[in-house]
Amino acid sequence: METLAALLSDAVAGHRISEEDARMLFGIRGRDLWKVVAAADEKREIIAGDAVTYVRNQNINVTNLCVNACGFCGFCKKPGDEGVYFHDETVIREKAALAKSRNVTEICTVSGLHPAFTAQSYIDVYRWICESAPGVHLHASNPMEVAYAARRSGISTKEVLSAMKAAGLASMCGTAAEILVDSVREKICPRKIPTAEWIRIIKEAHNLGIPTTATIMYGHCESDADRARHLAILREIQDETHGFTEFVPLSFVHMNTPIYRAGLARAGATGREDGLMVAVARLFLDNFVNIQVSWVKEGIKMAQLGLLAGANDLGGTMYEESISKGAGAVNTDYLDPAEMQRVAEDIGRPLKRRTTLYRIVE
């Protein structure tokens, strides 16, 4: 396809491709898939270099109690459900201290929206973690939690973010994005904040000096056009704020989720879709340096293929992962850097450890 060859050549050369181009690329099938992947890998080499990076991190999920009922979630519980937990200060401090002893450089926490939480609840948790693991980067919260804390406390989201930053929040998760198209959000997460509010809170964080990740959750009931619209929104925000540290595609884990069990969603993305999500993102998101593959969502073999499709980062060691496990994913708790080394060397690239903000530390 001559037009495809020209489009890919232009993208590798640094020309910005359109949202319609992205939609078309998401629909590629047959041998042309390898052309897209090869172009994305070439662009990765130009923009991010050859290193495969990772971070030593640990998750601390404070509670799985949640007032929301997102259709894609198998993690959150309601009062009285089997397996409910809510960690108190002692346990949180113990987990943070354990993370510090494991030589992690990042602690990540996003939890259910506990019915009793206020802004102060989040502030206290972040302070406990930072006091118990001094020097460790706290990567926490997301726009939904910020909006919830603000609503529960009768203050603005900007005030919540400022207080979280004062308590030790160093960067924020760009989760709760799912698909940034309201017609899709109404199907999969009708009680979550709408697209415009997610965008506003992300921009507020960036403008307060709180960098964030950017994510997409795909493979359920969205279209190629929805995926392209989502990427376009992220690119527009990055043009304005330069506050995103990385893009993280999150492949829908379907097994234990309400929307799949109700027949409202597909059984997750295919391997073709997983590969194209990374490749199209690399070609379209020309203002992002870092694209991460999620071994938690896809498994290590598909993650390795993602590194050949435009990604440059393997994410984290991820002690104690709970959210993907709740949806039905397996082998999510820990990935040894020695295995990451094997994966990187197998494709002829060096493995480098990084900080949350992508400073190479070894």
BAZA-200571 format. One record per residue (C-alpha): residue in one letter; residue number from 1; x, y, z. Coordinates in nm, 4 decimals, m for minus. Example, Ala and Ser with C-alpha at 12.3 -4.5 7.8 and 13.67 -1.06 7.14 Angstrom:
% BAZA-200571
NODE	A	1	1.2300	m0.4500	0.7800
NODE	S	2	1.3670	m0.1060	0.7140
//
This chain:
% BAZA-200571
NODE	M	1	0.0000	0.0000	0.0000
NODE	E	2	0.1779	0.3068	m0.1258
NODE	T	3	m0.0196	0.5501	0.0912
NODE	L	4	0.0650	0.3455	0.4005
NODE	A	5	0.4350	0.3491	0.3117
NODE	A	6	0.4281	0.7267	0.2695
NODE	L	7	0.2394	0.7773	0.5957
NODE	L	8	0.4819	0.5625	0.7912
NODE	S	9	0.7843	0.7285	0.6321
NODE	D	10	0.6480	1.0717	0.7200
NODE	A	11	0.5751	0.9661	1.0798
NODE	V	12	0.9264	0.8280	1.1299
NODE	A	13	1.0708	1.1468	0.9838
NODE	G	14	0.8886	1.3505	1.2457
NODE	H	15	0.5807	1.4703	1.0593
NODE	R	16	0.2679	1.4762	1.2762
NODE	I	17	0.0039	1.2278	1.1654
NODE	S	18	m0.3669	1.2966	1.2027
NODE	E	19	m0.6360	1.1440	1.4205
NODE	E	20	m0.7869	0.9897	1.1066
NODE	D	21	m0.4458	0.8399	1.0242
NODE	A	22	m0.4386	0.6804	1.3702
NODE	R	23	m0.7878	0.5386	1.3238
NODE	M	24	m0.6826	0.3857	0.9933
NODE	L	25	m0.3669	0.2356	1.1425
NODE	F	26	m0.5631	0.0721	1.4251
NODE	G	27	m0.7583	m0.1160	1.1579
NODE	I	28	m0.4525	m0.2582	0.9799
NODE	R	29	m0.4571	m0.6336	0.9182
NODE	G	30	m0.2386	m0.8858	0.7381
NODE	R	31	0.1278	m0.8308	0.6538
NODE	D	32	0.0891	m0.4541	0.6700
NODE	L	33	0.0879	m0.4946	1.0487
NODE	W	34	0.4613	m0.5653	1.0374
NODE	K	35	0.5230	m0.2478	0.8382
NODE	V	36	0.3499	m0.0424	1.1075
NODE	V	37	0.5397	m0.2189	1.3849
NODE	A	38	0.8756	m0.1765	1.2085
NODE	A	39	0.8147	0.1944	1.1550
NODE	A	40	0.7182	0.2398	1.5194
NODE	D	41	1.0307	0.0558	1.6343
NODE	E	42	1.2422	0.2789	1.4130
NODE	K	43	1.0801	0.5869	1.5621
NODE	R	44	1.1366	0.4488	1.9135
NODE	E	45	1.5059	0.4175	1.8365
NODE	I	46	1.5201	0.7808	1.7217
NODE	I	47	1.3202	0.9260	2.0126
NODE	A	48	1.3997	0.7017	2.3105
NODE	G	49	1.7161	0.5137	2.2160
NODE	D	50	1.7863	0.1440	2.2635
NODE	A	51	1.7620	0.1067	2.6403
NODE	V	52	1.4771	m0.0935	2.7897
NODE	T	53	1.4006	0.0751	3.1208
NODE	Y	54	1.2241	m0.0325	3.4386
NODE	V	55	1.1610	0.0981	3.7899
NODE	R	56	1.1839	m0.0826	4.1227
NODE	N	57	0.8403	m0.0169	4.2667
NODE	Q	58	0.5813	m0.1529	4.5041
NODE	N	59	0.2046	m0.1127	4.5131
NODE	I	60	0.0167	m0.0389	4.8323
NODE	N	61	m0.3574	m0.0730	4.7776
NODE	V	62	m0.5135	0.0770	5.0897
NODE	T	63	m0.8655	m0.0599	5.0452
NODE	N	64	m1.0809	m0.2486	4.7969
NODE	L	65	m1.4036	m0.0948	4.9289
NODE	C	66	m1.5488	0.1312	4.6599
NODE	V	67	m1.8628	0.3407	4.6123
NODE	N	68	m1.8309	0.3032	4.2340
NODE	A	69	m1.9301	0.0015	4.0269
NODE	C	70	m1.7200	0.0150	3.7104
NODE	G	71	m1.8117	m0.2555	3.4649
NODE	F	72	m1.4502	m0.3471	3.3886
NODE	C	73	m1.3426	m0.3874	3.7522
NODE	G	74	m1.3066	m0.7146	3.9392
NODE	F	75	m1.1102	m0.5581	4.2256
NODE	C	76	m1.3527	m0.3413	4.4207
NODE	K	77	m1.5883	m0.4701	4.6884
NODE	K	78	m1.8985	m0.3501	4.8724
NODE	P	79	m1.9515	m0.3624	5.2511
NODE	G	80	m2.0270	m0.7192	5.3526
NODE	D	81	m1.8559	m0.8777	5.0514
NODE	E	82	m1.6098	m1.1576	5.1053
NODE	G	83	m1.2482	m1.0451	5.0901
NODE	V	84	m1.3031	m0.6811	5.1887
NODE	Y	85	m0.9994	m0.5077	5.3383
NODE	F	86	m0.9111	m0.1603	5.4631
NODE	H	87	m0.5564	m0.1156	5.5909
NODE	D	88	m0.5063	0.1068	5.8941
NODE	E	89	m0.2127	0.3361	5.9664
NODE	T	90	m0.0040	0.0603	6.1255
NODE	V	91	m0.0323	m0.1703	5.8246
NODE	I	92	0.0297	0.1087	5.5736
NODE	R	93	0.3406	0.2184	5.7594
NODE	E	94	0.4618	m0.1438	5.7756
NODE	K	95	0.4096	m0.1917	5.4021
NODE	A	96	0.5904	0.1346	5.3247
NODE	A	97	0.8831	0.0370	5.5458
NODE	L	98	0.8967	m0.3040	5.3758
NODE	A	99	0.9068	m0.1306	5.0372
NODE	K	100	1.1962	0.0846	5.1554
NODE	S	101	1.3834	m0.2268	5.2731
NODE	R	102	1.3394	m0.3799	4.9263
NODE	N	103	1.5312	m0.0866	4.7761
NODE	V	104	1.2379	0.0354	4.5714
NODE	T	105	1.2508	0.3909	4.4428
NODE	E	106	0.8738	0.4229	4.3930
NODE	I	107	0.5633	0.3417	4.5942
NODE	C	108	0.2392	0.3491	4.3987
NODE	T	109	m0.1054	0.3587	4.5547
NODE	V	110	m0.4506	0.3770	4.3992
NODE	S	111	m0.7409	0.2174	4.5824
NODE	G	112	m1.1147	0.1886	4.5886
NODE	L	113	m1.3211	0.4982	4.6690
NODE	H	114	m1.3884	0.4158	5.0330
NODE	P	115	m1.7304	0.5451	5.1450
NODE	A	116	m1.5765	0.7222	5.4461
NODE	F	117	m1.2803	0.8814	5.2677
NODE	T	118	m1.2320	1.2579	5.2535
NODE	A	119	m0.9427	1.4634	5.1243
NODE	Q	120	m0.7817	1.4298	5.4664
NODE	S	121	m0.7906	1.0496	5.4352
NODE	Y	122	m0.5694	1.0622	5.1267
NODE	I	123	m0.3429	1.3249	5.2801
NODE	D	124	m0.2918	1.1113	5.5917
NODE	V	125	m0.2097	0.7994	5.3881
NODE	Y	126	0.0449	0.9856	5.1771
NODE	R	127	0.2062	1.1372	5.4867
NODE	W	128	0.2288	0.7947	5.6564
NODE	I	129	0.3930	0.6431	5.3483
NODE	C	130	0.6433	0.9246	5.3042
NODE	E	131	0.7356	0.9221	5.6743
NODE	S	132	0.7814	0.5447	5.6744
NODE	A	133	0.9733	0.5292	5.3460
NODE	P	134	1.1766	0.8518	5.3337
NODE	G	135	1.3349	0.9252	4.9992
NODE	V	136	1.1025	0.6947	4.8064
NODE	H	137	0.9020	0.8626	4.5277
NODE	L	138	0.5269	0.8550	4.5956
NODE	H	139	0.3309	0.7937	4.2745
NODE	A	140	m0.0326	0.7975	4.3760
NODE	S	141	m0.3922	0.9007	4.3269
NODE	N	142	m0.5661	0.9704	3.9948
NODE	P	143	m0.8198	1.2260	3.8680
NODE	M	144	m1.1140	1.0191	3.9948
NODE	E	145	m0.9741	1.0045	4.3480
NODE	V	146	m0.8997	1.3768	4.3379
NODE	A	147	m1.2553	1.4560	4.2251
NODE	Y	148	m1.3994	1.2242	4.4916
NODE	A	149	m1.1861	1.3765	4.7681
NODE	A	150	m1.2868	1.7263	4.6597
NODE	R	151	m1.6560	1.6395	4.6532
NODE	R	152	m1.6434	1.4653	4.9915
NODE	S	153	m1.4618	1.7593	5.1528
NODE	G	154	m1.6369	2.0486	4.9822
NODE	I	155	m1.3198	2.1955	4.8366
NODE	S	156	m1.1809	2.2367	4.4851
NODE	T	157	m0.9793	1.9725	4.3035
NODE	K	158	m0.6923	2.2187	4.2829
NODE	E	159	m0.6955	2.2508	4.6631
NODE	V	160	m0.6937	1.8706	4.6946
NODE	L	161	m0.3959	1.8415	4.4614
NODE	S	162	m0.2046	2.1131	4.6464
NODE	A	163	m0.2652	1.9393	4.9799
NODE	M	164	m0.1642	1.6012	4.8380
NODE	K	165	0.1563	1.7533	4.7038
NODE	A	166	0.2306	1.9070	5.0433
NODE	A	167	0.1801	1.5632	5.2028
NODE	G	168	0.4400	1.4082	4.9728
NODE	L	169	0.2699	1.3248	4.6441
NODE	A	170	0.5467	1.3453	4.3837
NODE	S	171	0.3625	1.2317	4.0724
NODE	M	172	0.0094	1.1193	3.9915
NODE	C	173	m0.1277	0.8192	3.8076
NODE	G	174	m0.3017	0.9003	3.4812
NODE	T	175	m0.5494	0.6207	3.5375
NODE	A	176	m0.9296	0.6528	3.5491
NODE	A	177	m0.8912	0.7603	3.1855
NODE	E	178	m1.0123	0.4289	3.0409
NODE	I	179	m1.1420	0.5660	2.7069
NODE	L	180	m1.1771	0.9436	2.6946
NODE	V	181	m1.5020	0.9314	2.4981
NODE	D	182	m1.8130	0.9899	2.7064
NODE	S	183	m2.0380	0.7565	2.5064
NODE	V	184	m1.7995	0.4711	2.5955
NODE	R	185	m1.7605	0.5846	2.9564
NODE	E	186	m2.1376	0.5734	2.9992
NODE	K	187	m2.1252	0.2012	2.9143
NODE	I	188	m1.8224	0.0925	3.1159
NODE	C	189	m1.7951	0.3402	3.4060
NODE	P	190	m2.1075	0.5615	3.4243
NODE	R	191	m2.0273	0.6860	3.7754
NODE	K	192	m1.6746	0.7982	3.6913
NODE	I	193	m1.5902	1.1572	3.6085
NODE	P	194	m1.6567	1.2591	3.2463
NODE	T	195	m1.3828	1.3238	2.9941
NODE	A	196	m1.3775	1.7015	3.0432
NODE	E	197	m1.3264	1.6692	3.4182
NODE	W	198	m1.0462	1.4146	3.3754
NODE	I	199	m0.8708	1.6546	3.1377
NODE	R	200	m0.9183	1.9510	3.3711
NODE	I	201	m0.7753	1.7690	3.6743
NODE	I	202	m0.4779	1.6353	3.4786
NODE	K	203	m0.3997	1.9877	3.3595
NODE	E	204	m0.4352	2.1222	3.7144
NODE	A	205	m0.1847	1.8627	3.8360
NODE	H	206	0.0628	1.9484	3.5607
NODE	N	207	0.0273	2.3206	3.6278
NODE	L	208	0.0960	2.2600	3.9995
NODE	G	209	0.4195	2.0799	3.9119
NODE	I	210	0.2782	1.7307	3.9617
NODE	P	211	0.3734	1.5179	3.6595
NODE	T	212	0.1461	1.2293	3.5634
NODE	T	213	0.1385	0.9223	3.3475
NODE	A	214	m0.1100	0.8870	3.0625
NODE	T	215	m0.3079	0.5661	3.0121
NODE	I	216	m0.5704	0.4013	2.7962
NODE	M	217	m0.7754	0.0913	2.8818
NODE	Y	218	m0.8718	m0.0797	2.5568
NODE	G	219	m1.0132	m0.4071	2.4264
NODE	H	220	m1.3698	m0.3947	2.5616
NODE	C	221	m1.6376	m0.2110	2.3621
NODE	E	222	m1.4547	0.0864	2.2120
NODE	S	223	m1.3969	0.1432	1.8399
NODE	D	224	m1.0803	0.2282	1.6481
NODE	A	225	m1.2136	0.5845	1.6221
NODE	D	226	m1.2548	0.5990	2.0014
NODE	R	227	m0.8948	0.4894	2.0507
NODE	A	228	m0.7737	0.7530	1.8067
NODE	R	229	m0.9802	1.0241	1.9803
NODE	H	230	m0.8290	0.9229	2.3141
NODE	L	231	m0.4738	0.9499	2.1792
NODE	A	232	m0.5558	1.2867	2.0232
NODE	I	233	m0.6704	1.4213	2.3607
NODE	L	234	m0.3485	1.3046	2.5254
NODE	R	235	m0.1367	1.4638	2.2523
NODE	E	236	m0.3261	1.7926	2.2864
NODE	I	237	m0.2699	1.7984	2.6635
NODE	Q	238	0.0992	1.7195	2.6227
NODE	D	239	0.1355	2.0002	2.3679
NODE	E	240	m0.0023	2.2398	2.6287
NODE	T	241	0.1505	2.1196	2.9576
NODE	H	242	0.4396	1.8803	2.8812
NODE	G	243	0.3404	1.7115	3.2066
NODE	F	244	0.3053	1.3469	3.0993
NODE	T	245	0.6047	1.1280	3.1826
NODE	E	246	0.4950	0.8240	2.9808
NODE	F	247	0.2085	0.6573	2.7965
NODE	V	248	0.0885	0.3246	2.9346
NODE	P	249	m0.1559	0.1166	2.7266
NODE	L	250	m0.3598	m0.1119	2.9539
NODE	S	251	m0.5114	m0.4115	2.7785
NODE	F	252	m0.8553	m0.5015	2.9198
NODE	V	253	m0.8438	m0.8073	3.1467
NODE	H	254	m1.1932	m0.9464	3.1050
NODE	M	255	m1.2417	m1.2700	3.2978
NODE	N	256	m1.3989	m1.1513	3.6250
NODE	T	257	m1.5534	m0.8258	3.5066
NODE	P	258	m1.9254	m0.7384	3.5055
NODE	I	259	m1.9350	m0.6002	3.1496
NODE	Y	260	m1.7817	m0.9196	3.0081
NODE	R	261	m2.0044	m1.1489	3.2108
NODE	A	262	m2.3062	m0.9502	3.0949
NODE	G	263	m2.2023	m0.9850	2.7304
NODE	L	264	m2.1368	m0.6116	2.6939
NODE	A	265	m1.7647	m0.6379	2.6221
NODE	R	266	m1.5304	m0.8483	2.4133
NODE	A	267	m1.2896	m1.0978	2.5692
NODE	G	268	m1.0114	m0.8422	2.5742
NODE	A	269	m0.7803	m0.7233	2.2982
NODE	T	270	m0.6175	m0.9622	2.0534
NODE	G	271	m0.2433	m0.9858	2.0008
NODE	R	272	m0.2828	m0.7800	1.6826
NODE	E	273	m0.4557	m0.5059	1.8813
NODE	D	274	m0.1969	m0.5133	2.1585
NODE	G	275	0.0839	m0.4721	1.9067
NODE	L	276	m0.0914	m0.1963	1.7156
NODE	M	277	m0.1801	m0.0033	2.0316
NODE	V	278	0.1892	0.0364	2.1112
NODE	A	279	0.2922	0.0979	1.7521
NODE	V	280	0.0223	0.3514	1.6683
NODE	A	281	0.0834	0.5329	1.9958
NODE	R	282	0.4544	0.5612	1.9151
NODE	L	283	0.3808	0.7000	1.5697
NODE	F	284	0.1016	0.9336	1.6805
NODE	L	285	0.2239	1.0584	2.0197
NODE	D	286	0.5169	1.2489	1.8799
NODE	N	287	0.5517	1.4557	2.1980
NODE	F	288	0.5990	1.1529	2.4280
NODE	V	289	0.9431	1.0013	2.4807
NODE	N	290	0.8402	0.7011	2.6896
NODE	I	291	0.5908	0.4256	2.6099
NODE	Q	292	0.5485	0.1434	2.8570
NODE	V	293	0.4298	m0.2120	2.7984
NODE	S	294	0.2297	m0.3745	3.0778
NODE	W	295	0.3587	m0.7224	3.1543
NODE	V	296	0.0902	m0.7330	3.4244
NODE	K	297	m0.1884	m0.7036	3.1677
NODE	E	298	m0.0364	m0.8878	2.8720
NODE	G	299	0.2178	m1.1308	3.0107
NODE	I	300	0.5897	m1.1134	2.9556
NODE	K	301	0.5921	m1.2592	2.6020
NODE	M	302	0.3494	m1.0018	2.4602
NODE	A	303	0.5318	m0.7327	2.6570
NODE	Q	304	0.8554	m0.8326	2.4837
NODE	L	305	0.6844	m0.8040	2.1454
NODE	G	306	0.5613	m0.4607	2.2526
NODE	L	307	0.9245	m0.3599	2.2970
NODE	L	308	0.9705	m0.4452	1.9289
NODE	A	309	0.6630	m0.2387	1.8367
NODE	G	310	0.7732	0.0984	1.9690
NODE	A	311	0.7857	0.0681	2.3481
NODE	N	312	1.0953	0.1438	2.5525
NODE	D	313	0.9858	0.0662	2.9078
NODE	L	314	0.8855	m0.2511	3.0957
NODE	G	315	0.7199	m0.0788	3.3896
NODE	G	316	0.7982	m0.1885	3.7421
NODE	T	317	0.8870	m0.4849	3.9583
NODE	M	318	0.5347	m0.4379	4.1020
NODE	Y	319	0.5259	m0.6108	4.4380
NODE	E	320	0.1711	m0.6870	4.5564
NODE	E	321	m0.0350	m0.6058	4.2450
NODE	S	322	m0.4081	m0.6445	4.3173
NODE	I	323	m0.6224	m0.4684	4.0574
NODE	S	324	m0.5398	m0.6755	3.7477
NODE	K	325	m0.5397	m0.9888	3.9610
NODE	G	326	m0.8915	m0.9086	4.0749
NODE	A	327	m1.0029	m0.8915	3.7103
NODE	G	328	m0.8563	m1.2350	3.6429
NODE	A	329	m0.4947	m1.1778	3.5395
NODE	V	330	m0.2342	m1.4244	3.6669
NODE	N	331	0.1332	m1.3907	3.7666
NODE	T	332	0.0927	m1.0204	3.8442
NODE	D	333	0.2751	m0.9843	4.1758
NODE	Y	334	0.6441	m0.9500	4.0907
NODE	L	335	0.8766	m0.9468	3.7925
NODE	D	336	1.2393	m1.0087	3.8787
NODE	P	337	1.4844	m0.7711	3.7080
NODE	A	338	1.6804	m1.0813	3.6071
NODE	E	339	1.3847	m1.1858	3.3911
NODE	M	340	1.3626	m0.8336	3.2516
NODE	Q	341	1.7335	m0.8638	3.1665
NODE	R	342	1.6676	m1.1882	2.9792
NODE	V	343	1.3821	m1.0319	2.7842
NODE	A	344	1.5827	m0.7216	2.6886
NODE	E	345	1.8995	m0.9101	2.5930
NODE	D	346	1.6957	m1.1510	2.3816
NODE	I	347	1.5986	m0.8622	2.1506
NODE	G	348	1.9484	m0.7149	2.1565
NODE	R	349	1.8860	m0.4196	2.3836
NODE	P	350	2.0337	m0.3169	2.7214
NODE	L	351	1.8250	m0.3056	3.0404
NODE	K	352	1.8548	0.0089	3.2524
NODE	R	353	1.6981	0.0855	3.5884
NODE	R	354	1.5284	0.4261	3.6117
NODE	T	355	1.3474	0.6484	3.8560
NODE	T	356	0.9783	0.7329	3.8210
NODE	L	357	1.0738	1.0464	3.6258
NODE	Y	358	1.3051	0.8507	3.3951
NODE	R	359	1.6466	0.9337	3.5334
NODE	I	360	1.8723	0.6348	3.4667
NODE	V	361	2.0219	0.5036	3.7909
NODE	E	362	2.2180	0.2031	3.6652
//
